[in-house]
């Protein structure tokens, strides 16, 4: 009977270790899902660029962004656990932009 309890306890410890401490390798998914390019953003003037920077700079979960004035696009790197590309578009809309597609 003691052997059954010992096996049960060891199994529970192994299961708990697997659940809490082993990293499920989803890093390839996270790497592909943490970057977005938002197109058709009017970045023609310095004021527009400043307004976009202000909107993006206040958002939690955005790691980095780059404004591309020539292509009228914003490239954003974000934490997929706390940010979604759609939310970035909504923030740009709230700042007065009419962004296009998310790539």
C-alpha positions, 0 to 999 in steps of 0.5 A: 500500500505504501508503494502505491502512495509513493507512486501517486505522490511522485506522479503528482510531483512530476505532473506539477513540475511539467505543468508549472516549470516546463516551457512549452515550446511555442516560441516560433508562434510567438515570434511570428505573431509579435510583429505587425505592419500597419499600412496607409497611415498618414505620416506626411508631416512632423505633427502627424508623426508626433501624434502617432508616436504619442499614441504608440508610446503610451501603449503597454505591450508595445516593445518597439515601433518604427514610422516609415514616412516614405511607405506611410506605414508603421512597423510594430513589435509587441508582446502578444500576451498583452497586445493585439494588432487590432488594438494598435489600429484602434489607438491610431484611429482614436488619435485621428488616423485612418489606418489601412491593413495589418500585415 
